[in-house]
Amino acid sequence: MLSLQTCFGMTRLFALLLETLERFELWFDDRFGWFFTNGMKDRHSVH
């Protein structure tokens, strides 16, 4: 059985993980977002 302190620790860890993933998403979109959206369109389009 988990103690109350462990549950609060896991909740804070989960919140930190979500915040970190959100910051990574913003960084990744700023840095590589164009490549994965517009940059790869030319490869699949027929000229």
Backbone as JSON Lines, residues from 0, in Angstrom:
{"i":0,"aa":"M","n":[0.84,-1.18,0.0],"ca":[0.0,0.0,0.0],"c":[0.89,1.25,0.0]}
{"i":1,"aa":"L","n":[0.55,2.2,-0.83],"ca":[1.33,3.42,-0.94],"c":[0.99,4.38,0.19]}
{"i":2,"aa":"S","n":[2.01,5.02,0.71],"ca":[1.77,6.03,1.73],"c":[1.3,7.32,1.07]}
{"i":3,"aa":"L","n":[0.74,8.2,1.86],"ca":[0.24,9.48,1.35],"c":[1.39,10.31,0.8]}
{"i":4,"aa":"Q","n":[2.54,10.25,1.46],"ca":[3.71,11.01,1.0],"c":[4.16,10.51,-0.37]}
{"i":5,"aa":"T","n":[4.14,9.21,-0.6],"ca":[4.52,8.65,-1.89],"c":[3.56,9.08,-2.98]}
{"i":6,"aa":"C","n":[2.28,9.13,-2.68],"ca":[1.28,9.55,-3.67],"c":[1.5,11.0,-4.08]}
{"i":7,"aa":"F","n":[1.77,11.87,-3.09],"ca":[2.03,13.27,-3.42],"c":[3.32,13.42,-4.21]}
{"i":8,"aa":"G","n":[4.32,12.61,-3.88],"ca":[5.58,12.64,-4.62],"c":[5.39,12.2,-6.06]}
{"i":9,"aa":"M","n":[4.59,11.17,-6.26],"ca":[4.33,10.69,-7.61],"c":[3.51,11.72,-8.39]}
{"i":10,"aa":"T","n":[2.6,12.41,-7.72],"ca":[1.8,13.45,-8.38],"c":[2.7,14.59,-8.83]}
{"i":11,"aa":"R","n":[3.64,15.02,-7.97],"ca":[4.57,16.09,-8.36],"c":[5.47,15.63,-9.49]}
{"i":12,"aa":"L","n":[5.92,14.38,-9.44],"ca":[6.76,13.85,-10.5],"c":[6.01,13.82,-11.83]}
{"i":13,"aa":"F","n":[4.76,13.41,-11.81],"ca":[3.95,13.37,-13.02],"c":[3.73,14.77,-13.57]}
{"i":14,"aa":"A","n":[3.46,15.74,-12.7],"ca":[3.28,17.13,-13.14],"c":[4.57,17.67,-13.75]}
{"i":15,"aa":"L","n":[5.71,17.36,-13.14],"ca":[6.99,17.79,-13.68],"c":[7.25,17.14,-15.04]}
{"i":16,"aa":"L","n":[6.9,15.89,-15.17],"ca":[7.07,15.19,-16.44],"c":[6.22,15.84,-17.53]}
{"i":17,"aa":"L","n":[4.98,16.16,-17.23],"ca":[4.11,16.8,-18.22],"c":[4.64,18.18,-18.61]}
{"i":18,"aa":"E","n":[5.12,18.93,-17.63],"ca":[5.66,20.26,-17.93],"c":[6.91,20.15,-18.8]}
{"i":19,"aa":"T","n":[7.76,19.19,-18.49],"ca":[8.98,18.98,-19.28],"c":[8.65,18.56,-20.7]}
{"i":20,"aa":"L","n":[7.7,17.68,-20.86],"ca":[7.3,17.24,-22.2],"c":[6.68,18.39,-23.0]}
{"i":21,"aa":"E","n":[5.94,19.26,-22.33],"ca":[5.35,20.41,-23.01],"c":[6.45,21.37,-23.48]}
{"i":22,"aa":"R","n":[7.44,21.61,-22.63],"ca":[8.55,22.48,-23.02],"c":[9.34,21.85,-24.17]}
{"i":23,"aa":"F","n":[9.54,20.53,-24.14],"ca":[10.24,19.85,-25.22],"c":[9.44,19.96,-26.52]}
{"i":24,"aa":"E","n":[8.13,19.84,-26.44],"ca":[7.28,19.95,-27.63],"c":[7.42,21.33,-28.27]}
{"i":25,"aa":"L","n":[7.41,22.38,-27.44],"ca":[7.56,23.73,-27.97],"c":[8.93,23.92,-28.61]}
{"i":26,"aa":"W","n":[9.98,23.41,-27.95],"ca":[11.33,23.51,-28.49],"c":[11.44,22.75,-29.81]}
{"i":27,"aa":"F","n":[10.91,21.55,-29.86],"ca":[11.0,20.71,-31.05],"c":[10.24,21.33,-32.21]}
{"i":28,"aa":"D","n":[9.05,21.87,-31.94],"ca":[8.28,22.53,-33.0],"c":[9.0,23.76,-33.54]}
{"i":29,"aa":"D","n":[9.6,24.53,-32.64],"ca":[10.35,25.7,-33.09],"c":[11.56,25.31,-33.93]}
{"i":30,"aa":"R","n":[12.21,24.24,-33.56],"ca":[13.46,23.87,-34.23],"c":[13.25,22.99,-35.46]}
{"i":31,"aa":"F","n":[12.36,22.0,-35.37],"ca":[12.21,21.02,-36.43],"c":[10.8,20.96,-37.02]}
{"i":32,"aa":"G","n":[9.88,21.77,-36.53],"ca":[8.49,21.68,-36.97],"c":[8.31,21.9,-38.46]}
{"i":33,"aa":"W","n":[9.07,22.85,-39.01],"ca":[8.94,23.13,-40.44],"c":[9.32,21.91,-41.25]}
{"i":34,"aa":"F","n":[10.39,21.23,-40.86],"ca":[10.85,20.06,-41.62],"c":[9.79,18.98,-41.66]}
{"i":35,"aa":"F","n":[9.16,18.72,-40.53],"ca":[8.2,17.63,-40.48],"c":[6.85,18.0,-41.06]}
{"i":36,"aa":"T","n":[6.61,19.27,-41.3],"ca":[5.34,19.65,-41.93],"c":[5.57,20.05,-43.38]}
{"i":37,"aa":"N","n":[6.22,21.17,-43.61],"ca":[6.41,21.68,-44.96],"c":[7.6,21.05,-45.67]}
{"i":38,"aa":"G","n":[8.63,20.72,-44.94],"ca":[9.85,20.23,-45.56],"c":[9.71,18.9,-46.25]}
{"i":39,"aa":"M","n":[8.8,18.08,-45.8],"ca":[8.66,16.75,-46.4],"c":[7.56,16.7,-47.46]}
{"i":40,"aa":"K","n":[6.84,17.78,-47.67],"ca":[5.77,17.77,-48.66],"c":[6.3,17.6,-50.08]}
{"i":41,"aa":"D","n":[7.46,18.18,-50.37],"ca":[8.0,18.1,-51.72],"c":[8.39,16.68,-52.11]}
{"i":42,"aa":"R","n":[8.76,15.85,-51.17],"ca":[9.15,14.47,-51.48],"c":[7.99,13.65,-52.01]}
{"i":43,"aa":"H","n":[6.8,13.92,-51.51],"ca":[5.65,13.09,-51.87],"c":[4.77,13.71,-52.94]}
{"i":44,"aa":"S","n":[5.02,14.94,-53.28],"ca":[4.17,15.56,-54.29],"c":[4.65,15.19,-55.68]}
{"i":45,"aa":"V","n":[3.71,15.08,-56.61],"ca":[4.02,14.73,-57.98],"c":[4.15,16.02,-58.77]}
{"i":46,"aa":"H","n":[5.26,16.16,-59.51],"ca":[5.49,17.37,-60.3],"c":[5.14,17.13,-61.74]}
